[in-house]
């Protein structure tokens, strides 16, 4: 968010609606819903890094980072991102990189399957949206911590490219998780915040 309640790109209404939807969906159907507008407004209110705004913000950060990389490729600063099948992921040595990869990317489909309860007797299905929201909120916290501690787009030096490319593939996978999870909730990822 920029300034007092103004979101870059003029999409404040979309962000507020998505944040409210996220908050509603993040509560178990057995609990009362509480939405604190101070979390949503962000203009001096309490900063809640479990809220939909924080999830949307981190998804927007990823989109911006990938856009910046593509612009740099077009300007000739970086080569194209190599195919994921050719990557040497052993260059990912930071614990936070492997936490994102293992805990969120590789386990994502399992966690989503666990959010669906099916009864064969009654042919009844319940989707526990609060579990999807929880996965996205935890991913947002872990990604934010990772993002603040490392530099993903590095100097355009040949010896730095393997590590940068491995990180770009990692964050591309994290971006897919964010976008798929938001899509399951009926929320549209934002390009700018």
C-alpha positions as CSV (number, residue, x, y, z in Angstrom):
1,X,0.0,0.0,0.0
2,X,1.1,3.5,-0.7
3,X,0.3,6.6,1.3
4,X,-2.9,6.8,3.3
5,X,-5.1,4.0,2.0
6,X,-4.1,4.5,-1.6
7,X,-3.0,1.4,-3.5
8,X,-0.7,1.8,-6.5
9,X,-2.7,1.4,-9.7
10,X,-5.9,2.7,-8.3
11,X,-7.3,-0.7,-7.3
12,X,-8.1,0.1,-3.7
13,X,-11.7,-1.1,-3.9
14,X,-10.6,-4.4,-5.4
15,X,-8.0,-4.9,-2.6
16,X,-10.5,-4.1,0.1
17,X,-13.1,-6.4,-1.2
18,X,-10.6,-9.2,-1.7
19,X,-9.2,-8.6,1.9
20,X,-12.7,-8.8,3.3
21,X,-13.5,-12.0,1.4
22,X,-10.2,-13.5,2.6
23,X,-11.0,-12.7,6.2
24,X,-14.5,-14.2,5.9
25,X,-13.2,-17.3,4.2
26,X,-10.3,-17.7,6.7
27,X,-12.7,-18.4,9.6
28,X,-13.8,-21.9,10.3
29,X,-17.5,-22.4,9.8
30,X,-17.8,-23.1,13.5
31,X,-16.5,-19.7,14.6
32,X,-17.8,-16.1,14.6
33,X,-16.3,-13.8,11.9
34,X,-14.5,-10.7,13.0
35,X,-13.2,-8.2,10.5
36,X,-11.1,-5.4,11.9
37,X,-11.0,-2.6,9.4
38,X,-7.7,-1.4,10.9
39,X,-6.1,-4.5,9.4
40,X,-7.6,-3.7,6.0
41,X,-7.0,0.0,5.8
42,X,-3.3,-0.2,6.6
43,X,-3.2,3.6,7.2
44,X,-1.8,3.5,10.7
45,X,-3.9,0.6,11.8
46,X,-2.6,-2.7,13.2
47,X,-0.5,-4.6,10.7
48,X,-1.7,-8.2,10.7
49,X,0.5,-10.4,8.6
50,X,-2.1,-13.1,8.6
51,X,-4.6,-11.0,6.7
52,X,-5.7,-11.2,3.1
53,X,-4.0,-7.9,2.5
54,X,-0.6,-9.4,3.4
55,X,-1.3,-12.4,1.2
56,X,-2.3,-10.2,-1.7
57,X,0.7,-7.9,-1.1
58,X,3.2,-10.8,-1.2
59,X,1.6,-12.2,-4.4
60,X,1.9,-8.7,-6.0
61,X,5.6,-8.6,-4.9
62,X,6.2,-11.8,-6.8
63,X,4.4,-10.6,-9.9
64,X,6.4,-7.3,-9.8
65,X,9.7,-9.2,-9.3
66,X,9.0,-11.5,-12.3
67,X,7.9,-8.4,-14.4
68,X,11.2,-6.7,-13.5
69,X,13.2,-9.7,-14.5
70,X,11.4,-9.9,-17.9
71,X,12.0,-6.2,-18.5
72,X,15.7,-6.7,-17.7
73,X,15.8,-9.7,-20.1
74,X,14.3,-7.5,-22.9
75,X,16.9,-4.8,-22.1
76,X,19.7,-7.4,-22.4
77,X,20.8,-7.3,-18.7
78,X,19.9,-11.0,-18.1
79,X,19.6,-14.1,-20.3
80,X,16.2,-15.9,-20.6
81,X,15.3,-18.1,-17.7
82,X,16.5,-21.6,-18.6
83,X,14.0,-24.5,-18.6
84,X,13.3,-25.9,-15.1
85,X,14.5,-29.3,-16.2
86,X,18.0,-28.0,-16.8
87,X,18.4,-26.3,-13.5
88,X,20.9,-27.2,-10.7
89,X,18.9,-26.6,-7.6
90,X,21.8,-27.5,-5.4
91,X,22.7,-23.8,-5.6
92,X,19.8,-23.2,-3.2
93,X,21.6,-23.5,0.1
94,X,19.6,-21.2,2.3
95,X,17.3,-23.0,4.7
96,X,14.4,-20.6,3.8
97,X,14.7,-21.6,0.2
98,X,14.2,-25.2,1.0
99,X,11.5,-24.5,3.5
100,X,9.5,-22.7,0.7
101,X,10.2,-25.5,-1.7
102,X,9.4,-28.4,0.6
103,X,6.7,-27.0,2.9
104,X,4.7,-25.0,0.5
105,X,5.5,-25.9,-3.2
106,X,5.9,-29.7,-3.0
107,X,3.2,-30.1,-0.2
108,X,0.7,-27.7,-1.7
109,X,-1.6,-30.3,-3.4
110,X,-1.6,-32.5,-0.3
111,X,-2.6,-29.5,1.9
112,X,-5.4,-28.5,-0.6
113,X,-6.7,-32.1,-0.6
114,X,-6.8,-32.0,3.2
115,X,-9.1,-29.0,3.0
116,X,-11.8,-31.0,1.3
117,X,-14.0,-33.3,3.4
118,X,-16.0,-35.9,1.5
119,X,-18.6,-38.2,2.9
120,X,-19.3,-41.2,0.7
121,X,-22.4,-42.1,2.8
122,X,-24.2,-38.8,2.1
123,X,-22.4,-37.8,-1.0
124,X,-21.6,-34.6,0.8
125,X,-18.5,-32.5,0.2
126,X,-17.3,-29.6,2.4
127,X,-14.4,-27.3,1.4
128,X,-12.7,-25.8,4.4
129,X,-11.7,-22.5,2.9
130,X,-10.1,-21.6,6.3
131,X,-7.4,-24.2,5.7
132,X,-6.6,-22.8,2.2
133,X,-6.4,-19.3,3.8
134,X,-4.1,-20.7,6.5
135,X,-1.7,-22.2,3.9
136,X,-1.6,-18.9,2.0
137,X,-1.1,-16.8,5.2
138,X,1.8,-19.0,6.4
139,X,3.3,-18.9,2.9
140,X,3.0,-15.1,2.9
141,X,4.9,-14.9,6.2
142,X,7.6,-17.4,5.1
143,X,8.0,-15.7,1.7
144,X,8.2,-12.2,3.2
145,X,10.9,-13.4,5.6
146,X,12.8,-15.0,2.7
147,X,12.3,-12.0,0.4
148,X,13.6,-9.5,3.0
149,X,16.8,-11.6,3.7
150,X,18.0,-12.4,0.1
151,X,18.5,-10.6,-3.1
152,X,16.9,-12.4,-6.0
153,X,17.8,-10.3,-9.0
154,X,21.5,-10.0,-8.7
155,X,24.3,-8.3,-10.7
156,X,24.3,-9.6,-14.3
157,X,27.5,-11.7,-13.8
158,X,27.8,-15.1,-15.4
159,X,28.9,-16.8,-12.1
160,X,25.7,-15.5,-10.3
161,X,23.2,-16.7,-12.9
162,X,22.9,-20.3,-11.7
163,X,21.8,-19.3,-8.2
164,X,19.6,-16.5,-9.5
165,X,17.9,-18.8,-12.0
166,X,17.2,-21.4,-9.3
167,X,15.7,-18.7,-7.1
168,X,13.6,-17.4,-9.9
169,X,12.2,-20.9,-10.6
170,X,11.5,-21.2,-6.9
171,X,9.6,-17.9,-6.6
172,X,7.8,-18.7,-9.9
173,X,6.6,-21.9,-8.2
174,X,5.6,-19.9,-5.0
175,X,3.8,-17.5,-7.2
176,X,1.8,-20.4,-8.8
177,X,0.8,-21.6,-5.3
178,X,-0.3,-18.1,-4.3
179,X,-2.3,-17.6,-7.5
180,X,-3.9,-21.1,-7.4
181,X,-4.8,-20.7,-3.8
182,X,-6.3,-17.3,-4.3
183,X,-8.2,-18.7,-7.4
184,X,-9.7,-21.5,-5.2
185,X,-11.0,-18.8,-2.9
186,X,-12.4,-16.8,-5.8
187,X,-9.9,-14.0,-5.4
188,X,-8.0,-12.3,-8.1
189,X,-4.2,-11.7,-7.5
190,X,-3.3,-8.0,-7.8
191,X,-0.5,-6.7,-10.0
192,X,0.3,-3.7,-7.9
193,X,-0.1,-2.8,-4.3
